[in-house]
Amino acid sequence: MIKEEIYFDSRDGKSRLHGVRYRPEDPRAVRGVVQIVHGMAEYVERYEEFAAFLTARGYVVTGDDHLGHGKSVEEGGKYGYFCENDPATVLVRDVHRLKKMTEALYPDVPYVIMGHSMGSFITRNYLCRYGTGISAAIIMGTGMQPRAVVETAAAVTALQKLFCGAGHVSRLIDRLAFGGYNKKIADARTKWDWLSRDEDRVKRYMEDPLCGFTFTVNGFTALFELISRLYRGENLEQIPKKLPVLMVSGDADPVGDCGKGVKMAYNSLVGAGLENVRLKLYEGGRHELLNETNREEVMRDIHDWLEETVGGNAVKRRE
């Protein structure tokens, strides 16, 4: 595997984003591209094990650190803060900018977008806006919170912005949004046990200075807006009906309400007329499937689906 670090301009008009590109040693072996859209309070290089798995099988893997995340945060910058103007849209457009850059290098192979957690909400919004230009999508660790809950959270966030400012690090909203995630974890050792059953992977997350930070009001505003847009039928109607979509989650993942919210998200796509959506829930799996005890099974399943969906003689784009 060859690893390249890349930098490009964000659609916020101010920032430079850090990204990575992993490619097979033999350029003739490239079968497709998988672009990763990472989750909240983490960064794209955490997916390097998965990238190594896919590059060994002929896939280029790329992704960037979102605004306010990873190496995209400049010295003196603030983690968990995206940008001043319409951050929910900027996040989606940044994904598309990297997609266009990468597609120019590999124009003749299938292109797949994969989003995890917060990245799954970005990706689902991406499908509404740019879905005609990709071959398939993978939605991992997603959910579908009740609309009233999202609206209430957005209202609380708006109040905090009014009184504390958009840059305020909101531990209140963080507790309200995520404070109950460990409740169904028997004998939880840490506040992050809901991420994985693998104690070593949880430990690595806790010790990583680029993980686990608390979002600002600005960050939460963007997150709730991304989720809110997925309730609008006119947005979902824009997703190409024949686009293959794989949804994977653990049935013990609190982000997906232990499968209930994932099924709601699945039903929202089917209800919008998508004809090729597949859902798989992993028994006992928590939030980070690629850091779970059965991660090799998950990686194999994703690869098998890629081969079935876009491998071999599959068409490059879905019109």
Backbone hydrogen bonds, N-H to C=O, Kabsch-Sander energy under -0.5 kcal/mol:
donor,donor_aa,acceptor,acceptor_aa,energy
2,I,23,R,-2.8
4,E,21,R,-2.6
6,I,19,G,-2.6
8,F,17,L,-1.8
10,S,15,S,-2.9
13,G,10,S,-1.3
17,L,8,F,-3.7
19,G,6,I,-2.9
20,V,63,G,-2.6
21,R,4,E,-2.6
22,Y,61,V,-3.6
23,R,2,I,-2.3
29,A,26,D,-2.1
30,V,27,P,-1.1
31,R,58,G,-4.3
32,G,58,G,-0.9
33,V,110,P,-2.3
34,V,60,V,-2.9
35,Q,112,V,-3.0
36,I,34,V,-0.5
36,I,62,T,-3.2
37,V,114,M,-3.1
38,H,36,I,-0.6
42,E,39,G,-0.8
46,R,43,Y,-1.5
47,Y,44,V,-2.0
48,E,45,E,-1.3
51,A,47,Y,-2.3
52,A,48,E,-2.6
53,F,49,E,-1.8
54,L,50,F,-2.3
55,T,51,A,-3.0
56,A,52,A,-1.7
57,R,54,L,-1.3
58,G,55,T,-1.7
59,Y,54,L,-2.1
60,V,32,G,-2.7
61,V,22,Y,-2.6
62,T,34,V,-2.0
63,G,20,V,-1.6
64,D,36,I,-0.6
65,D,18,H,-3.2
66,H,64,D,-0.6
69,H,66,H,-1.7
72,S,69,H,-1.8
73,V,70,G,-1.2
74,E,72,S,-0.7
77,G,74,E,-2.9
79,Y,77,G,-0.5
80,G,68,G,-2.4
81,Y,78,K,-1.1
86,D,84,E,-0.6
89,T,86,D,-0.6
90,V,86,D,-2.0
91,L,87,P,-2.5
92,V,88,A,-1.2
93,R,89,T,-2.4
94,D,90,V,-2.4
95,V,91,L,-1.6
96,H,92,V,-1.8
97,R,93,R,-2.3
98,L,94,D,-2.0
99,K,95,V,-2.1
100,K,96,H,-2.6
101,M,97,R,-2.0
102,T,98,L,-2.6
103,E,99,K,-2.8
104,A,100,K,-1.5
105,L,101,M,-0.7
105,L,102,T,-0.9
106,Y,102,T,-1.5
109,V,106,Y,-0.9
111,Y,316,K,-0.7
112,V,33,V,-2.7
113,I,136,A,-1.7
114,M,35,Q,-3.2
115,G,138,I,-2.4
116,H,37,V,-2.3
117,S,140,M,-2.2
119,G,116,H,-2.4
120,S,117,S,-1.5
121,F,117,S,-1.2
122,I,118,M,-2.0
123,T,119,G,-2.5
124,R,120,S,-2.4
125,N,121,F,-1.8
126,Y,122,I,-2.2
127,L,123,T,-2.3
128,C,124,R,-1.0
129,R,125,N,-1.3
130,Y,126,Y,-3.9
131,G,127,L,-1.1
133,G,130,Y,-2.0
134,I,131,G,-1.2
135,S,111,Y,-3.2
136,A,111,Y,-1.1
137,A,244,P,-2.0
138,I,113,I,-2.5
139,I,246,L,-3.3
140,M,115,G,-3.0
140,M,138,I,-0.6
141,G,248,V,-2.0
149,V,146,P,-0.6
150,V,146,P,-2.0
151,E,147,R,-2.6
152,T,148,A,-2.2
153,A,149,V,-2.5
154,A,150,V,-2.5
155,A,151,E,-1.9
156,V,152,T,-2.4
157,T,153,A,-2.3
158,A,154,A,-2.2
159,L,155,A,-1.9
160,Q,156,V,-2.2
161,K,157,T,-2.4
162,L,158,A,-2.0
163,F,159,L,-2.1
164,C,160,Q,-3.2
165,G,160,Q,-0.8
165,G,161,K,-1.2
168,H,165,G,-1.3
170,S,168,H,-0.8
170,S,215,F,-1.7
171,R,169,V,-1.3
174,D,170,S,-1.7
175,R,171,R,-2.2
176,L,172,L,-2.4
177,A,173,I,-2.8
178,F,174,D,-2.6
179,G,175,R,-2.0
181,Y,178,F,-1.8
183,K,180,G,-1.5
185,I,182,N,-2.0
186,A,184,K,-0.8
188,A,185,I,-1.0
193,D,190,T,-1.1
195,L,192,W,-2.1
196,S,193,D,-0.7
199,E,197,R,-0.9
202,V,198,D,-2.0
203,K,199,E,-2.2
204,R,200,D,-2.3
205,Y,201,R,-2.0
206,M,202,V,-2.4
207,E,203,K,-1.9
208,D,204,R,-0.8
208,D,205,Y,-0.9
211,C,208,D,-1.8
212,G,41,A,-1.9
216,T,80,G,-1.7
217,V,168,H,-1.9
218,N,166,A,-2.7
219,G,80,G,-0.7
220,F,216,T,-2.3
221,T,217,V,-2.6
222,A,218,N,-2.0
223,L,219,G,-2.2
224,F,220,F,-2.7
225,E,221,T,-1.7
226,L,222,A,-2.5
227,I,223,L,-2.0
228,S,224,F,-2.5
229,R,225,E,-2.2
230,L,226,L,-0.6
230,L,227,I,-1.1
231,Y,228,S,-1.8
232,R,229,R,-1.1
233,G,231,Y,-0.7
235,N,232,R,-1.5
236,L,232,R,-1.7
237,E,233,G,-2.2
238,Q,235,N,-1.7
239,I,236,L,-1.7
243,L,240,P,-1.4
245,V,276,N,-2.5
246,L,137,A,-2.4
247,M,278,R,-3.4
248,V,139,I,-2.5
248,V,246,L,-0.5
249,S,280,K,-1.7
251,D,282,Y,-2.5
252,A,285,G,-2.5
253,D,250,G,-1.4
256,G,253,D,-0.7
257,D,254,P,-1.6
258,C,253,D,-2.7
259,G,256,G,-0.6
260,K,257,D,-1.8
261,G,256,G,-2.0
262,V,256,G,-1.1
263,K,259,G,-2.3
264,M,260,K,-1.7
265,A,261,G,-2.1
266,Y,262,V,-2.7
267,N,263,K,-2.7
268,S,264,M,-1.8
269,L,265,A,-1.5
270,V,266,Y,-2.4
271,G,267,N,-2.8
272,A,268,S,-0.8
273,G,270,V,-1.6
274,L,269,L,-2.0
275,E,241,K,-3.0
278,R,245,V,-2.8
280,K,247,M,-2.6
282,Y,249,S,-2.6
283,E,281,L,-0.6
285,G,282,Y,-1.9
287,H,194,W,-1.9
288,E,195,L,-2.9
289,L,287,H,-1.3
291,N,288,E,-2.1
292,E,289,L,-1.2
295,R,292,E,-1.6
297,E,294,N,-0.6
298,V,294,N,-1.8
299,M,295,R,-2.8
300,R,296,E,-2.4
301,D,297,E,-2.5
302,I,298,V,-2.4
303,H,299,M,-2.4
304,D,300,R,-2.9
305,W,301,D,-2.2
306,L,302,I,-2.5
307,E,303,H,-2.7
308,E,304,D,-2.2
309,T,305,W,-2.5
310,V,306,L,-3.1
311,G,306,L,-1.4
314,A,311,G,-1.8
318,R,134,I,-1.1
319,E,317,R,-0.6
